[in-house]
Amino acid sequence: MTAIEDLLDQLRKAAASEKEKGTYFEELILCYLRNEATYRDLYSDVWTYADWAALQGHM
């Protein structure tokens, strides 16, 4: 199993619900996009869906 597969497996096991599983995954991707050199320089801002929706006035 690769490191990412191990990490995803740990997140799946830690999640108490499908919603929590999705939140963990969303936070993982958010951290990746904010910190991986290729994407860090490509995107000026990266938000969770909830944060983006709040900025749009949907929440």
Secondary structure, 3 states (H helix, E strand, C coil): CCHHHHHHHHHHHHCCCHHHHHHHHHHHHHHHHHHCHHHHHHCCCCCCHHHHHHHHCCC
